[in-house]
Amino acid sequence: GSRKYVAGESYGTPRAAGVCKYLSDTYTMNLNGLMLISSINDFSAVVFEDGNDLPYASYIPTFAADAWYHGMLSPEYQDMELEDYLEEVRSFVEDEYIPALFRGSRNTEEETDALAEKYAGYTGLDKEYVLRSNLRITLDDFLVELMKDKKLLVGRIDGRITGPVTINKTGSGDVIATIRGNVVSVTADGSGDVRLEGSAKELILDKSGSGSFYSGNMETQKVTVTSVSGSGEVAYKENGKVKSATK
């Protein structure tokens, strides 16, 4: 008979393995080959959550490669060949970063500061931002932060690709809505901006407007800001439900 293959990509890779087992167990159908593309068979490697430091470590070489490609590093690292540079970054992750996360609060302030400086240097991020993030940067954080001064987002699937931040502008009166689940709080900075805080990803909206983003649990959160009153009350819709918050 014909040769039979199953291919799966990304989240399709565990499904492809499951299909193979199902065909074998149910129909005694043995395949000639299984192709796993961008394989993800251990989801703990990509789920950023408290108590799981694996993705925070495993993503750093990718962050470093993206930063190198976009010229966001100091000459000390930018002038290196990519493979030589990544070998140094991987050594940093294995020999310094992972042990530091394991030590946790036993790290001294000086040790934490030195680690944040190295992390920032390798990834093109701001050192103070790394410190505020407790040395743990999610993928969504990185994509937004790396080139935010240029108002560009880095591609999630291909880090060589960038796209402009096109949902209105930042500045006085703009609303920055960031939501994780149903937790929302509101603050205002000196410029008059209103921020709905509580997520790793920021969606920039005008005083009224709408858009969507992927939250930490990889579900699309839809937000529509309907008004910002003079008293500071923000009316908005989250996934179609009308809500409000007061700064």
C-alpha positions as CSV (number, residue, x, y, z in Angstrom):
1,G,0.0,0.0,0.0
2,S,0.9,3.7,0.0
3,R,3.5,4.9,2.5
4,K,1.9,6.8,5.3
5,Y,3.3,9.8,7.3
6,V,1.9,12.1,9.9
7,A,3.4,15.6,10.5
8,G,2.7,18.0,13.3
9,E,4.0,21.5,14.0
10,S,4.3,23.3,17.4
11,Y,1.2,22.3,19.4
12,G,0.4,19.8,16.6
13,T,3.5,17.7,17.6
14,P,1.9,16.0,20.7
15,R,-1.3,15.6,18.7
16,A,0.6,13.9,15.9
17,A,2.2,11.5,18.4
18,G,-1.3,10.8,19.7
19,V,-2.7,10.2,16.3
20,C,0.1,7.7,15.6
21,K,-0.8,5.8,18.8
22,Y,-4.5,5.9,18.1
23,L,-4.0,4.5,14.6
24,S,-1.8,1.8,15.9
25,D,-4.0,0.8,18.8
26,T,-7.3,1.1,17.1
27,Y,-6.7,0.0,13.5
28,T,-3.3,-1.7,13.7
29,M,-2.1,0.9,11.2
30,N,1.6,1.4,11.4
31,L,3.1,4.5,9.9
32,N,6.2,4.9,7.8
33,G,7.3,8.1,9.5
34,L,6.4,10.8,12.0
35,M,7.6,14.4,11.4
36,L,7.7,16.7,14.5
37,I,8.3,20.3,13.5
38,S,9.1,22.9,16.2
39,S,8.4,20.2,18.6
40,I,6.7,21.0,22.0
41,N,6.3,17.8,24.0
42,D,7.0,19.3,27.4
43,F,4.7,22.2,28.0
44,S,6.5,23.2,31.2
45,A,9.2,24.6,28.9
46,V,6.9,27.3,27.6
47,V,4.5,28.1,30.4
48,F,5.6,31.1,32.4
49,E,4.2,30.8,35.8
50,D,5.1,31.0,39.5
51,G,7.1,28.0,40.6
52,N,8.3,27.1,37.1
53,D,11.6,28.7,36.2
54,L,12.4,26.5,33.2
55,P,11.0,28.8,30.5
56,Y,12.6,31.9,32.1
57,A,16.0,30.2,31.6
58,S,15.5,28.3,28.3
59,Y,14.3,31.4,26.4
60,I,17.3,33.6,27.2
61,P,19.5,32.4,24.3
62,T,16.6,33.2,21.9
63,F,16.2,36.6,23.5
64,A,19.9,37.1,23.0
65,A,19.8,36.0,19.4
66,D,16.9,38.4,18.6
67,A,18.7,41.3,20.3
68,W,21.9,40.5,18.3
69,Y,20.0,40.4,15.1
70,H,18.4,43.7,15.6
71,G,21.6,45.5,16.7
72,M,20.4,46.2,20.3
73,L,23.6,45.1,22.1
74,S,26.7,47.0,23.1
75,P,29.7,46.6,20.8
76,E,31.3,44.1,23.2
77,Y,28.6,41.6,22.2
78,Q,27.3,43.0,18.9
79,D,30.7,42.5,17.2
80,M,30.9,38.8,18.1
81,E,29.9,36.0,15.7
82,L,26.4,34.9,16.6
83,E,27.4,31.3,17.5
84,D,30.3,32.4,19.7
85,Y,28.0,34.9,21.4
86,L,25.2,32.3,22.0
87,E,27.8,29.9,23.4
88,E,28.7,32.6,26.0
89,V,25.0,33.2,26.7
90,R,24.3,29.6,27.2
91,S,27.2,29.3,29.7
92,F,25.7,32.3,31.6
93,V,22.3,30.6,31.8
94,E,23.7,27.3,33.0
95,D,26.5,28.5,35.3
96,E,25.1,31.7,36.8
97,Y,21.4,32.3,36.0
98,I,19.8,29.0,36.9
99,P,21.8,28.6,40.2
100,A,20.8,32.1,41.1
101,L,17.1,31.4,40.6
102,F,17.6,28.2,42.7
103,R,19.1,30.3,45.5
104,G,16.2,32.7,45.5
105,S,16.3,35.1,48.5
106,R,19.7,33.9,49.6
107,N,21.2,35.9,46.8
108,T,22.7,39.1,48.1
109,E,21.6,42.5,46.7
110,E,25.0,42.8,45.0
111,E,24.7,39.4,43.4
112,T,21.2,40.1,42.2
113,D,22.4,43.4,40.8
114,A,25.3,41.9,39.0
115,L,23.1,39.1,37.5
116,A,20.6,41.7,36.2
117,E,23.4,43.7,34.6
118,K,24.6,40.6,32.8
119,Y,21.1,39.6,31.8
120,A,20.4,43.1,30.4
121,G,23.7,43.1,28.6
122,Y,23.0,39.8,26.8
123,T,19.4,40.6,25.9
124,G,19.3,44.3,25.1
125,L,16.8,45.0,27.9
126,D,17.0,47.7,30.5
127,K,18.7,46.6,33.7
128,E,16.2,48.2,36.0
129,Y,13.4,46.5,34.1
130,V,15.1,43.1,34.7
131,L,15.4,43.9,38.4
132,R,11.7,45.0,38.6
133,S,10.8,41.7,36.9
134,N,12.6,39.7,39.6
135,L,15.1,38.5,36.9
136,R,12.2,36.7,35.1
137,I,11.2,37.9,31.7
138,T,8.4,36.3,29.8
139,L,8.3,35.9,26.1
140,D,5.5,38.5,25.8
141,D,7.5,40.9,27.9
142,F,10.5,40.6,25.8
143,L,8.7,41.1,22.5
144,V,7.3,44.3,23.7
145,E,10.3,45.7,25.6
146,L,13.2,45.0,23.3
147,M,12.4,47.7,20.7
148,K,9.7,49.8,22.5
149,D,11.8,53.0,22.1
150,K,11.4,52.5,18.3
151,K,7.7,51.7,18.7
152,L,8.3,48.2,17.3
153,L,7.2,44.7,18.4
154,V,9.4,41.7,17.8
155,G,7.8,38.7,16.0
156,R,6.7,35.8,18.2
157,I,7.2,33.1,15.5
158,D,10.2,34.7,13.8
159,G,12.2,37.1,15.9
160,R,13.8,38.7,12.8
161,I,10.5,40.2,11.9
162,T,9.2,43.4,13.6
163,G,6.0,45.3,13.3
164,P,4.9,48.8,14.2
165,V,2.8,49.6,17.3
166,T,-0.2,50.8,15.3
167,I,-3.0,51.1,17.9
168,N,-2.9,54.9,18.4
169,K,0.0,56.6,20.2
170,T,1.4,56.8,23.7
171,G,1.3,60.1,25.5
172,S,-1.0,62.3,27.6
173,G,-4.5,61.0,27.7
174,D,-3.8,57.6,26.2
175,V,-4.9,54.5,28.0
176,I,-2.6,51.5,28.4
177,A,-4.8,48.5,29.3
178,T,-3.0,45.5,30.7
179,I,-5.2,42.7,32.0
180,R,-4.5,39.1,33.2
181,G,-7.6,37.1,33.9
182,N,-10.1,39.3,35.8
183,V,-7.5,41.2,37.9
184,V,-7.5,44.9,37.0
185,S,-6.2,47.9,38.9
186,V,-5.9,51.5,37.7
187,T,-3.1,54.0,38.2
188,A,-2.2,57.2,36.5
189,D,1.3,58.6,35.9
190,G,2.4,62.3,35.8
191,S,1.5,62.7,32.1
192,G,-2.1,61.9,32.7
193,D,-1.9,58.4,31.2
194,V,-4.2,55.8,32.7
195,R,-3.0,52.3,33.0
196,L,-5.1,49.2,33.7
197,E,-2.4,47.0,35.2
198,G,-2.0,43.4,35.9
199,S,-0.5,41.7,32.8
200,A,2.8,41.0,31.2
201,K,1.5,42.4,27.9
202,E,0.4,46.0,27.2
203,L,-2.3,47.0,24.8
204,I,-2.2,50.7,24.0
205,L,-5.5,52.3,23.3
206,D,-6.8,55.8,23.1
207,K,-9.4,57.1,25.5
208,S,-11.9,55.0,23.5
209,G,-10.9,52.2,21.3
210,S,-10.5,48.4,21.2
211,G,-8.0,45.7,20.5
212,S,-6.8,42.3,21.7
213,F,-3.7,40.6,23.0
214,Y,-2.5,37.2,24.2
215,S,-2.3,37.0,28.0
216,G,0.0,34.8,29.9
217,N,-2.3,31.8,29.7
218,M,-2.2,32.1,25.9
219,E,-5.9,33.0,25.6
220,T,-6.9,36.1,23.6
221,Q,-8.2,38.9,25.9
222,K,-10.4,41.4,24.2
223,V,-10.6,44.9,25.7
224,T,-12.6,47.9,24.7
225,V,-12.1,51.1,26.6
226,T,-15.3,53.1,26.3
227,S,-14.5,56.2,28.3
228,V,-12.2,57.9,30.8
229,S,-14.0,60.4,33.0
230,G,-12.6,63.5,34.6
231,S,-12.7,61.8,38.0
232,G,-10.5,59.0,36.7
233,E,-13.1,56.3,36.4
234,V,-12.3,54.0,33.4
235,A,-15.2,52.2,31.7
236,Y,-14.2,49.3,29.6
237,K,-15.4,45.9,28.3
238,E,-13.3,42.8,28.8
239,N,-14.4,39.9,26.5
240,G,-17.7,41.6,26.0
241,K,-18.5,42.2,29.7
242,V,-18.9,45.9,30.8
243,K,-16.7,46.7,33.7
244,S,-15.2,49.8,35.3
245,A,-12.3,50.7,37.6
246,T,-11.3,53.8,39.5
247,K,-7.7,55.0,39.9
